[in-house]
Amino acid sequence: MSNAEYTCFLNGELADSVSTKDRGFCYGHGLFETLRLVNGVAPLWDLHLSRLKSGAVRLGIAIDDQLLDQYCDQLVDVCPADGIMKIVITAGNGGRGYRTDVSLLPNYLLQWFPLTAYPFEYSQQGISLKLCRHQLPNAPSLAGIKHLNRLDQVLARAEWGDDYPEGLMLNQQGHVVEGVSSNLFYRRGEQWCTPRLDQCGVAGVMRQYLLDELLPGLSISVLIEAISLDELLSVDELFLCNSVVGIWPVLSLENHTVWSLGEETRLIQQQLHQVLPCYG
């Protein structure tokens, strides 16, 4: 299926449907990546690919690197240079039952969407968060990867309409984990921190880029820790990030507390924009 607002290829062929036997459709047995395209290039491609491959190993899906490159190039060649590319890889088409046939070949579903036009003030003036009632269950064997089962995020996002740009999710022990579609960093005193993701949550590509490259380049160390909601309410600065929007400062959590748009958050935003101008 291809038009000005959406293009989809399944295993290299234009498509608008998947098989009813696809294990991603039947069981959520698969992974996905959502990449921002700028002039036909994904700025954080290496990190996306690394997470995709790591998750595939954990789910027992054998990715063909050459096929994946071929299908990505195919999509980029026929779509506008700027937008969103979504890569979905499933375990393939199988029969009834949970057991995976090791002879199955993965399915590669690639889609292009236009970039969502979020208000400019989200990045410049900050946002308010919704505190989600739905909590993430602990599942260490799935923690960090971007598997296809996103029902927790679906249920959390159903809790509000257009009154908040993003929601904050906790686990069932009351620890802060992530946004519905983002990760978070916060500053307490002189120390920047980010929540642990070893029990649940998605290890975002932008989060990884900040941890591995951008923040060390600013001589900023980051502590990865478990943090309760009460502890989060007392931090000095807070921002959310993902690989589509970059960084959004957070100014409030419903009626629970307010934070300032701090100078250090601005510094990190400016450095990100300098290195990757698409996140300005």
C-alpha positions as CSV (number, residue, x, y, z in Angstrom):
1,M,0.0,0.0,0.0
2,S,1.4,3.4,-1.0
3,N,0.2,6.9,-1.0
4,A,1.3,10.4,0.0
5,E,0.8,9.7,3.7
6,Y,1.7,6.1,4.1
7,T,3.8,3.4,2.4
8,C,4.1,-0.2,3.4
9,F,6.3,-3.1,2.2
10,L,6.1,-6.7,3.4
11,N,9.1,-8.7,2.5
12,G,9.9,-6.3,-0.3
13,E,6.4,-6.2,-1.8
14,L,3.8,-3.4,-1.5
15,A,1.2,-4.6,1.0
16,D,-1.6,-3.5,3.3
17,S,-2.1,-6.7,5.3
18,V,-0.2,-9.6,7.0
19,S,-1.0,-13.3,7.2
20,T,-3.4,-14.5,9.8
21,K,-0.7,-17.0,10.7
22,D,2.0,-14.4,11.3
23,R,3.4,-14.9,14.8
24,G,3.7,-11.2,15.4
25,F,-0.1,-10.8,14.7
26,C,-1.0,-13.9,16.7
27,Y,1.3,-13.7,19.7
28,G,3.2,-10.5,19.6
29,H,6.3,-12.5,18.7
30,G,8.4,-9.8,17.1
31,L,10.1,-6.5,17.5
32,F,9.9,-3.0,16.0
33,E,11.9,0.2,15.6
34,T,10.6,3.7,14.9
35,L,13.2,5.8,13.2
36,R,13.3,9.4,12.3
37,L,14.4,10.0,8.7
38,V,16.2,13.2,7.8
39,N,17.3,13.6,4.1
40,G,16.8,9.9,3.8
41,V,19.1,9.0,6.7
42,A,18.2,7.8,10.2
43,P,20.5,9.8,12.5
44,L,20.7,7.1,15.1
45,W,20.7,4.1,12.8
46,D,23.5,2.2,14.4
47,L,21.8,2.3,17.8
48,H,18.4,1.3,16.3
49,L,20.1,-1.7,14.5
50,S,22.0,-2.7,17.6
51,R,18.8,-2.8,19.7
52,L,16.9,-4.6,17.0
53,K,19.5,-7.3,16.7
54,S,19.9,-7.7,20.4
55,G,16.1,-8.1,20.9
56,A,15.9,-10.6,18.0
57,V,18.5,-12.8,19.7
58,R,16.5,-12.8,22.9
59,L,13.3,-13.6,21.0
60,G,14.9,-16.3,18.9
61,I,14.4,-14.5,15.6
62,A,17.2,-14.8,13.0
63,I,17.5,-11.5,11.2
64,D,19.1,-11.5,7.7
65,D,21.2,-8.4,7.7
66,Q,21.5,-8.2,3.9
67,L,17.7,-8.5,3.5
68,L,17.1,-5.9,6.1
69,D,19.4,-3.4,4.4
70,Q,17.8,-4.2,1.1
71,Y,14.3,-3.5,2.4
72,C,15.3,-0.3,4.2
73,D,16.9,1.0,1.0
74,Q,13.8,0.1,-0.9
75,L,11.6,2.1,1.3
76,V,13.9,5.1,1.5
77,D,14.2,5.1,-2.4
78,V,10.4,5.5,-2.9
79,C,9.4,7.7,0.0
80,P,9.9,11.4,0.9
81,A,13.3,12.0,2.4
82,D,11.9,13.2,5.7
83,G,9.5,11.3,7.9
84,I,9.2,8.2,10.1
85,M,10.3,4.7,9.1
86,K,8.9,1.9,11.2
87,I,10.6,-1.5,10.9
88,V,8.6,-4.5,12.2
89,I,10.2,-8.0,12.2
90,T,8.2,-11.0,13.3
91,A,9.1,-14.6,13.8
92,G,7.3,-15.5,10.6
93,N,4.2,-17.4,9.6
94,G,3.5,-20.5,11.8
95,G,0.8,-22.9,12.8
96,R,-1.4,-22.9,15.9
97,G,0.4,-23.1,19.2
98,Y,3.1,-21.2,21.1
99,R,6.0,-23.4,20.1
100,T,8.2,-21.8,17.4
101,D,9.1,-23.8,14.4
102,V,12.9,-23.1,14.1
103,S,12.6,-23.4,10.3
104,L,10.4,-20.3,10.0
105,L,11.7,-17.3,8.1
106,P,11.1,-13.9,9.6
107,N,8.7,-11.4,8.1
108,Y,10.0,-7.9,7.4
109,L,7.3,-5.2,7.5
110,L,8.6,-1.7,6.7
111,Q,6.4,1.4,6.8
112,W,6.8,5.1,6.1
113,F,4.8,7.8,7.8
114,P,5.0,11.7,7.8
115,L,6.6,13.2,10.8
116,T,4.1,14.3,13.4
117,A,4.0,18.1,13.8
118,Y,4.3,18.5,17.6
119,P,4.0,22.1,18.9
120,F,7.3,23.8,19.0
121,E,6.7,25.0,22.6
122,Y,6.9,21.4,23.8
123,S,10.7,21.5,23.3
124,Q,11.1,25.2,24.1
125,Q,8.8,25.8,27.0
126,G,8.3,22.3,28.4
127,I,5.3,20.0,29.0
128,S,3.1,18.7,31.7
129,L,2.8,14.9,32.3
130,K,-0.1,12.7,33.1
131,L,0.5,10.2,35.9
132,C,-0.7,6.9,34.5
133,R,-2.7,4.6,36.8
134,H,-1.8,1.5,34.7
135,Q,1.5,0.1,36.0
136,L,4.1,-1.9,34.1
137,P,4.6,-5.5,35.2
138,N,8.1,-6.8,35.8
139,A,9.4,-9.1,33.1
140,P,13.2,-9.1,33.2
141,S,13.6,-11.4,30.2
142,L,11.8,-8.8,28.1
143,A,13.0,-5.7,29.8
144,G,14.7,-3.1,27.6
145,I,13.7,-4.5,24.2
146,K,11.0,-3.1,21.9
147,H,8.9,-6.2,21.4
148,L,5.5,-6.0,19.7
149,N,3.4,-6.5,22.9
150,R,2.6,-2.9,23.7
151,L,-0.7,-3.4,25.6
152,D,0.6,-1.7,28.7
153,Q,1.3,1.4,26.7
154,V,-2.1,1.1,25.0
155,L,-3.9,0.9,28.3
156,A,-1.9,3.8,29.8
157,R,-2.4,6.0,26.8
158,A,-6.2,5.5,27.0
159,E,-6.2,7.3,30.3
160,W,-6.2,10.8,28.7
161,G,-7.1,12.6,25.5
162,D,-5.3,15.7,24.2
163,D,-4.8,17.4,27.6
164,Y,-1.3,16.0,28.1
165,P,1.5,15.4,25.5
166,E,2.8,12.3,27.4
167,G,2.3,10.1,30.5
168,L,4.5,8.8,33.2
169,M,4.5,5.1,34.0
170,L,5.5,3.3,37.2
171,N,6.0,-0.4,37.8
172,Q,4.0,-2.4,40.3
173,Q,6.5,-1.6,43.1
174,G,5.8,2.1,42.7
175,H,9.1,2.9,41.0
176,V,9.3,5.4,38.1
177,V,10.2,3.7,34.9
178,E,9.5,5.7,31.8
179,G,7.1,7.8,29.7
180,V,4.5,6.0,27.7
181,S,6.6,6.6,24.6
182,S,9.8,8.0,26.0
183,N,12.6,7.7,28.6
184,L,13.4,10.2,31.3
185,F,16.4,11.9,32.9
186,Y,16.4,14.0,36.0
187,R,18.8,16.1,38.0
188,R,19.0,15.8,41.8
189,G,21.5,18.3,43.2
190,E,24.6,18.0,41.0
191,Q,23.8,14.5,39.8
192,W,22.0,13.5,36.7
193,C,20.1,10.2,36.9
194,T,17.8,7.9,34.8
195,P,15.6,5.0,36.0
196,R,16.8,1.4,35.9
197,L,15.2,-0.7,33.1
198,D,16.4,-4.1,34.2
199,Q,12.9,-5.3,35.2
200,C,10.6,-3.6,32.7
201,G,10.5,-0.7,30.2
202,V,12.1,0.1,26.9
203,A,15.8,1.1,26.6
204,G,15.3,3.9,24.2
205,V,17.7,4.7,21.4
206,M,17.9,8.4,22.4
207,R,18.4,7.4,26.0
208,Q,21.3,5.3,24.9
209,Y,22.8,8.0,22.8
210,L,22.7,10.4,25.7
211,L,24.3,7.9,28.0
212,D,27.0,6.8,25.7
213,E,28.0,9.9,23.7
214,L,26.3,13.2,24.3
215,L,26.4,13.5,28.1
216,P,30.0,12.1,28.5
217,G,31.0,14.7,25.9
218,L,29.7,17.4,28.3
219,S,31.5,15.7,31.2
220,I,28.1,14.8,32.7
221,S,27.9,11.5,34.5
222,V,24.6,9.7,34.9
223,L,23.5,7.4,37.7
224,I,21.1,4.6,36.8
225,E,18.9,3.9,39.8
226,A,15.5,2.8,41.1
227,I,13.5,5.9,42.1
228,S,10.1,6.1,43.8
229,L,7.4,8.6,42.7
230,D,7.9,10.6,45.9
231,E,11.6,10.9,45.3
232,L,11.0,12.0,41.7
233,L,8.7,14.8,42.9
234,S,11.7,16.4,44.7
235,V,14.2,16.5,41.9
236,D,15.5,19.7,40.5
237,E,15.1,19.2,36.7
238,L,13.4,16.6,34.6
239,F,13.2,15.9,30.8
240,L,11.9,13.2,28.5
241,C,13.5,12.0,25.3
242,N,13.0,9.7,22.4
243,S,14.5,9.3,18.9
244,V,11.6,11.0,17.2
245,V,11.2,14.3,19.2
246,G,14.6,14.6,20.9
247,I,14.2,16.2,24.3
248,W,11.2,17.7,26.0
249,P,11.6,19.5,29.3
250,V,9.0,18.5,31.9
251,L,7.5,21.3,34.1
252,S,4.8,19.5,36.0
253,L,3.2,16.2,36.8
254,E,-0.6,16.8,36.8
255,N,-1.3,18.6,40.1
256,H,1.4,16.8,42.1
257,T,4.4,19.1,41.6
258,V,6.1,21.6,39.3
259,W,9.7,21.8,38.1
260,S,11.8,24.6,36.7
261,L,13.1,24.5,33.1
262,G,16.7,24.3,34.2
263,E,19.8,25.7,32.7
264,E,21.4,22.2,32.5
265,T,18.5,20.8,30.5
266,R,18.9,23.7,28.1
267,L,22.6,23.0,27.8
268,I,21.9,19.4,26.9
269,Q,19.2,20.4,24.4
270,Q,21.6,22.8,22.7
271,Q,24.3,20.3,22.5
272,L,21.9,17.7,20.9
273,H,20.8,20.3,18.4
274,Q,24.4,21.2,17.6
275,V,25.4,17.6,16.9
276,L,22.0,16.5,15.4
277,P,20.3,19.6,14.0
278,C,17.0,17.8,13.4
279,Y,16.4,17.8,17.1
280,G,16.4,21.6,17.4
